[in-house]
């Protein structure tokens, strides 16, 4: 699961959001919200830092 999250984060952050002009403003906002959600989930799954 962590690899899947990392792949989705990479896809959104590094590819799609590099060219926000290619998307409608509402779609960019949704992608940013999804990116924040995925990063939060990734941190929760990683557990507390020791």
PDB file as gemmi writes it, atoms N, CA and C in Angstrom:
CRYST1    1.000    1.000    1.000  90.00  90.00  90.00 P 1                      
ATOM      1  N   UNK A   1       0.814  -1.205   0.000  1.00  0.00           N  
ATOM      2  CA  UNK A   1       0.000   0.000   0.000  1.00  0.00           C  
ATOM      3  C   UNK A   1       0.859   1.271   0.000  1.00  0.00           C  
ATOM      4  N   UNK A   2       1.942   1.322   0.786  1.00  0.00           N  
ATOM      5  CA  UNK A   2       2.765   2.537   0.758  1.00  0.00           C  
ATOM      6  C   UNK A   2       3.316   2.855  -0.636  1.00  0.00           C  
ATOM      7  N   UNK A   3       3.662   1.830  -1.409  1.00  0.00           N  
ATOM      8  CA  UNK A   3       4.171   2.068  -2.761  1.00  0.00           C  
ATOM      9  C   UNK A   3       3.094   2.661  -3.654  1.00  0.00           C  
ATOM     10  N   UNK A   4       1.870   2.210  -3.494  1.00  0.00           N  
ATOM     11  CA  UNK A   4       0.761   2.745  -4.280  1.00  0.00           C  
ATOM     12  C   UNK A   4       0.524   4.216  -3.937  1.00  0.00           C  
ATOM     13  N   UNK A   5       0.568   4.535  -2.652  1.00  0.00           N  
ATOM     14  CA  UNK A   5       0.400   5.928  -2.235  1.00  0.00           C  
ATOM     15  C   UNK A   5       1.513   6.797  -2.808  1.00  0.00           C  
ATOM     16  N   UNK A   6       2.734   6.321  -2.729  1.00  0.00           N  
ATOM     17  CA  UNK A   6       3.866   7.084  -3.255  1.00  0.00           C  
ATOM     18  C   UNK A   6       3.713   7.311  -4.758  1.00  0.00           C  
ATOM     19  N   UNK A   7       3.247   6.306  -5.469  1.00  0.00           N  
ATOM     20  CA  UNK A   7       3.064   6.433  -6.918  1.00  0.00           C  
ATOM     21  C   UNK A   7       1.973   7.453  -7.245  1.00  0.00           C  
ATOM     22  N   UNK A   8       0.873   7.429  -6.500  1.00  0.00           N  
ATOM     23  CA  UNK A   8      -0.202   8.393  -6.749  1.00  0.00           C  
ATOM     24  C   UNK A   8       0.245   9.809  -6.422  1.00  0.00           C  
ATOM     25  N   UNK A   9       0.996   9.959  -5.332  1.00  0.00           N  
ATOM     26  CA  UNK A   9       1.502  11.272  -4.956  1.00  0.00           C  
ATOM     27  C   UNK A   9       2.440  11.788  -6.042  1.00  0.00           C  
ATOM     28  N   UNK A  10       3.318  10.935  -6.513  1.00  0.00           N  
ATOM     29  CA  UNK A  10       4.254  11.329  -7.565  1.00  0.00           C  
ATOM     30  C   UNK A  10       3.499  11.737  -8.837  1.00  0.00           C  
ATOM     31  N   UNK A  11       2.503  10.972  -9.206  1.00  0.00           N  
ATOM     32  CA  UNK A  11       1.730  11.280 -10.410  1.00  0.00           C  
ATOM     33  C   UNK A  11       1.065  12.652 -10.301  1.00  0.00           C  
ATOM     34  N   UNK A  12       0.415  12.891  -9.179  1.00  0.00           N  
ATOM     35  CA  UNK A  12      -0.274  14.170  -9.015  1.00  0.00           C  
ATOM     36  C   UNK A  12       0.702  15.334  -8.860  1.00  0.00           C  
ATOM     37  N   UNK A  13       1.673  15.175  -8.000  1.00  0.00           N  
ATOM     38  CA  UNK A  13       2.553  16.287  -7.656  1.00  0.00           C  
ATOM     39  C   UNK A  13       3.548  16.608  -8.761  1.00  0.00           C  
ATOM     40  N   UNK A  14       4.138  15.586  -9.340  1.00  0.00           N  
ATOM     41  CA  UNK A  14       5.229  15.830 -10.264  1.00  0.00           C  
ATOM     42  C   UNK A  14       4.812  15.919 -11.717  1.00  0.00           C  
ATOM     43  N   UNK A  15       3.666  15.378 -12.064  1.00  0.00           N  
ATOM     44  CA  UNK A  15       3.278  15.393 -13.469  1.00  0.00           C  
ATOM     45  C   UNK A  15       2.082  16.305 -13.702  1.00  0.00           C  
ATOM     46  N   UNK A  16       0.997  16.029 -13.077  1.00  0.00           N  
ATOM     47  CA  UNK A  16      -0.220  16.791 -13.355  1.00  0.00           C  
ATOM     48  C   UNK A  16      -0.135  18.229 -12.871  1.00  0.00           C  
ATOM     49  N   UNK A  17       0.387  18.437 -11.671  1.00  0.00           N  
ATOM     50  CA  UNK A  17       0.396  19.795 -11.129  1.00  0.00           C  
ATOM     51  C   UNK A  17       1.563  20.627 -11.644  1.00  0.00           C  
ATOM     52  N   UNK A  18       2.470  20.017 -12.411  1.00  0.00           N  
ATOM     53  CA  UNK A  18       3.509  20.802 -13.065  1.00  0.00           C  
ATOM     54  C   UNK A  18       2.918  21.654 -14.189  1.00  0.00           C  
ATOM     55  N   UNK A  19       1.772  21.252 -14.689  1.00  0.00           N  
ATOM     56  CA  UNK A  19       1.124  21.951 -15.798  1.00  0.00           C  
ATOM     57  C   UNK A  19      -0.332  22.264 -15.452  1.00  0.00           C  
ATOM     58  N   UNK A  20      -0.553  23.074 -14.420  1.00  0.00           N  
ATOM     59  CA  UNK A  20      -1.943  23.334 -13.994  1.00  0.00           C  
ATOM     60  C   UNK A  20      -2.769  24.039 -15.069  1.00  0.00           C  
ATOM     61  N   UNK A  21      -2.116  24.724 -16.001  1.00  0.00           N  
ATOM     62  CA  UNK A  21      -2.857  25.409 -17.056  1.00  0.00           C  
ATOM     63  C   UNK A  21      -3.573  24.415 -17.976  1.00  0.00           C  
ATOM     64  N   UNK A  22      -3.183  23.142 -17.907  1.00  0.00           N  
ATOM     65  CA  UNK A  22      -3.826  22.123 -18.736  1.00  0.00           C  
ATOM     66  C   UNK A  22      -5.148  21.629 -18.142  1.00  0.00           C  
ATOM     67  N   UNK A  23      -5.494  22.104 -16.948  1.00  0.00           N  
ATOM     68  CA  UNK A  23      -6.680  21.613 -16.247  1.00  0.00           C  
ATOM     69  C   UNK A  23      -7.565  22.773 -15.825  1.00  0.00           C  
ATOM     70  N   UNK A  24      -8.833  22.482 -15.675  1.00  0.00           N  
ATOM     71  CA  UNK A  24      -9.776  23.478 -15.169  1.00  0.00           C  
ATOM     72  C   UNK A  24      -9.434  23.797 -13.708  1.00  0.00           C  
ATOM     73  N   UNK A  25      -9.677  25.038 -13.262  1.00  0.00           N  
ATOM     74  CA  UNK A  25      -9.354  25.404 -11.870  1.00  0.00           C  
ATOM     75  C   UNK A  25      -9.977  24.474 -10.834  1.00  0.00           C  
ATOM     76  N   UNK A  26     -11.208  24.023 -11.071  1.00  0.00           N  
ATOM     77  CA  UNK A  26     -11.847  23.096 -10.126  1.00  0.00           C  
ATOM     78  C   UNK A  26     -11.105  21.763 -10.077  1.00  0.00           C  
ATOM     79  N   UNK A  27     -10.613  21.314 -11.207  1.00  0.00           N  
ATOM     80  CA  UNK A  27      -9.868  20.057 -11.246  1.00  0.00           C  
ATOM     81  C   UNK A  27      -8.538  20.192 -10.519  1.00  0.00           C  
ATOM     82  N   UNK A  28      -7.864  21.323 -10.677  1.00  0.00           N  
ATOM     83  CA  UNK A  28      -6.598  21.559  -9.971  1.00  0.00           C  
ATOM     84  C   UNK A  28      -6.852  21.568  -8.465  1.00  0.00           C  
ATOM     85  N   UNK A  29      -7.916  22.214  -8.033  1.00  0.00           N  
ATOM     86  CA  UNK A  29      -8.255  22.251  -6.608  1.00  0.00           C  
ATOM     87  C   UNK A  29      -8.529  20.849  -6.082  1.00  0.00           C  
ATOM     88  N   UNK A  30      -9.229  20.032  -6.865  1.00  0.00           N  
ATOM     89  CA  UNK A  30      -9.498  18.648  -6.447  1.00  0.00           C  
ATOM     90  C   UNK A  30      -8.207  17.835  -6.370  1.00  0.00           C  
ATOM     91  N   UNK A  31      -7.314  18.047  -7.333  1.00  0.00           N  
ATOM     92  CA  UNK A  31      -6.035  17.330  -7.313  1.00  0.00           C  
ATOM     93  C   UNK A  31      -5.210  17.742  -6.092  1.00  0.00           C  
ATOM     94  N   UNK A  32      -5.220  19.015  -5.754  1.00  0.00           N  
ATOM     95  CA  UNK A  32      -4.480  19.479  -4.587  1.00  0.00           C  
ATOM     96  C   UNK A  32      -5.061  18.903  -3.302  1.00  0.00           C  
ATOM     97  N   UNK A  33      -6.385  18.834  -3.213  1.00  0.00           N  
ATOM     98  CA  UNK A  33      -7.034  18.240  -2.044  1.00  0.00           C  
ATOM     99  C   UNK A  33      -6.717  16.751  -1.949  1.00  0.00           C  
ATOM    100  N   UNK A  34      -6.731  16.057  -3.073  1.00  0.00           N  
ATOM    101  CA  UNK A  34      -6.407  14.627  -3.086  1.00  0.00           C  
ATOM    102  C   UNK A  34      -4.948  14.415  -2.706  1.00  0.00           C  
ATOM    103  N   UNK A  35      -4.080  15.272  -3.166  1.00  0.00           N  
ATOM    104  CA  UNK A  35      -2.664  15.181  -2.819  1.00  0.00           C  
ATOM    105  C   UNK A  35      -2.469  15.357  -1.315  1.00  0.00           C  
ATOM    106  N   UNK A  36      -3.135  16.307  -0.729  1.00  0.00           N  
ATOM    107  CA  UNK A  36      -3.054  16.524   0.722  1.00  0.00           C  
ATOM    108  C   UNK A  36      -3.590  15.311   1.474  1.00  0.00           C  
ATOM    109  N   UNK A  37      -4.693  14.746   0.990  1.00  0.00           N  
ATOM    110  CA  UNK A  37      -5.274  13.562   1.637  1.00  0.00           C  
ATOM    111  C   UNK A  37      -4.322  12.373   1.554  1.00  0.00           C  
ATOM    112  N   UNK A  38      -3.726  12.169   0.398  1.00  0.00           N  
ATOM    113  CA  UNK A  38      -2.800  11.050   0.220  1.00  0.00           C  
ATOM    114  C   UNK A  38      -1.549  11.201   1.086  1.00  0.00           C  
ATOM    115  N   UNK A  39      -1.031  12.418   1.173  1.00  0.00           N  
ATOM    116  CA  UNK A  39       0.148  12.645   2.017  1.00  0.00           C  
ATOM    117  C   UNK A  39      -0.174  12.397   3.485  1.00  0.00           C  
ATOM    118  N   UNK A  40      -1.366  12.808   3.912  1.00  0.00           N  
ATOM    119  CA  UNK A  40      -1.802  12.571   5.284  1.00  0.00           C  
ATOM    120  C   UNK A  40      -1.917  11.067   5.555  1.00  0.00           C  
ATOM    121  N   UNK A  41      -2.516  10.354   4.630  1.00  0.00           N  
ATOM    122  CA  UNK A  41      -2.658   8.910   4.770  1.00  0.00           C  
ATOM    123  C   UNK A  41      -1.282   8.230   4.809  1.00  0.00           C  
ATOM    124  N   UNK A  42      -0.378   8.714   3.956  1.00  0.00           N  
ATOM    125  CA  UNK A  42       0.976   8.161   3.918  1.00  0.00           C  
ATOM    126  C   UNK A  42       1.663   8.352   5.275  1.00  0.00           C  
ATOM    127  N   UNK A  43       1.506   9.512   5.883  1.00  0.00           N  
ATOM    128  CA  UNK A  43       2.105   9.768   7.193  1.00  0.00           C  
ATOM    129  C   UNK A  43       1.478   8.895   8.270  1.00  0.00           C  
ATOM    130  N   UNK A  44       0.162   8.714   8.213  1.00  0.00           N  
ATOM    131  CA  UNK A  44      -0.516   7.871   9.204  1.00  0.00           C  
ATOM    132  C   UNK A  44      -0.027   6.429   9.099  1.00  0.00           C  
ATOM    133  N   UNK A  45       0.140   5.937   7.885  1.00  0.00           N  
ATOM    134  CA  UNK A  45       0.586   4.555   7.698  1.00  0.00           C  
ATOM    135  C   UNK A  45       2.045   4.370   8.098  1.00  0.00           C  
ATOM    136  N   UNK A  46       2.836   5.420   7.986  1.00  0.00           N  
ATOM    137  CA  UNK A  46       4.246   5.338   8.357  1.00  0.00           C  
ATOM    138  C   UNK A  46       4.413   5.230   9.866  1.00  0.00           C  
ATOM    139  N   UNK A  47       3.436   5.705  10.599  1.00  0.00           N  
ATOM    140  CA  UNK A  47       3.509   5.639  12.061  1.00  0.00           C  
ATOM    141  C   UNK A  47       4.349   6.763  12.626  1.00  0.00           C  
ATOM    142  N   UNK A  48       4.426   6.803  13.942  1.00  0.00           N  
ATOM    143  CA  UNK A  48       5.184   7.876  14.589  1.00  0.00           C  
ATOM    144  C   UNK A  48       6.679   7.712  14.352  1.00  0.00           C  
ATOM    145  N   UNK A  49       7.343   8.847  14.227  1.00  0.00           N  
ATOM    146  CA  UNK A  49       8.814   8.816  14.067  1.00  0.00           C  
ATOM    147  C   UNK A  49       9.443   8.578  15.430  1.00  0.00           C  
ATOM    148  N   UNK A  50      10.399   7.693  15.443  1.00  0.00           N  
ATOM    149  CA  UNK A  50      11.069   7.374  16.726  1.00  0.00           C  
ATOM    150  C   UNK A  50      12.285   8.214  16.942  1.00  0.00           C  
TER     151      UNK A  50                                                      
END                                                                             
